[in-house]
Amino acid sequence: MCMYRLVPSTVEKSGVKLAHACVQATVCILGLTGLWAAVEYHNGKASPHFYTLHSWFGLIAIIGFVLQVPKLQHFYTPPPLL
């Protein structure tokens, strides 16, 4: 919601939605990259994955964020012309 408040009201809503979609996509890619890097690091050390509460909350946060993609796609695509 902060993105909609930071942009002046003179900017078109579709432009703000596009910027928001770009930020969301970037965050999703970076989050998945971080998760992959953590798993690879643990594979190299042969240590167990997700053995702390912090790592489980992080995994849940990433899964919840990725599951929002279909919902976000619905809001960012324009309605069909009749």
N, C-alpha and C positions, 0 to 999 in steps of 0.2 A: 504493500500500500504506500510505502514511502515514495516510490517512483512517481506515482500519480500526484503526490503533493509537492514534489520537488520541481516538476515541470510546470511552467506557466500555463494558465488556462487558454492562452492564445494558440497553443500547439494543438493540432488535430488529435483526436482520440486514437485514431488508427496508428499514428506515428508513435504515440506513447505505448500502445499495445505492442507494436513491433519492437521497440526498445526493451520493453519488459520481457518479451519472448527471447530476445537475444541474451539478456542477462540470465534468465532462467536456464537456457541451453548451456551457457558457459559454466554456470554453477554445477549443473548436472554432469557435464564432461569432467570438470575438475574434481568433483566428488568421487566419481567412478574411477578416475585416474589415481586418486589418493587411496582408495580402497584396494585397487589392484597393486599399487606400490607396497602397501602394508602386507598384503598376502604374499607377494613375492619376497619381501624381506624376511617374513617368518618361514617361508619355504627354504630359504638359503641357510637359515640358522637351525632348521629342523625343530623349531619350537612350536607349541600349540597355538592355534588361531583362536581369537575371541575368548580369552580366559579371564578378562576383567569386565566389570560392569560398564566401564567407559567404552570399551570396544563394542559391546552389545548395543548400547544406546546409539553409538555412531552408525552401526549397521542398520538398526531400525530407522534412524533418521534418513539414511541414504535410500533405503527401500521405500519409505513413505514418500520421499521426494520424487523418486523415479515413477512411482505409481500414479502421480499426479499428471503425467504426460498426456494420457488420453483426454482427461478433463480439460487441460490447458489447450489442447489442440482444438477442442470444441469451441472455446471462447476466442481463439485467435484467428480462426478461419471465418471469412465473411459468409453471411447467409446466402443460400442459393437464390438466384433470380427466378421469379415465377413468370 
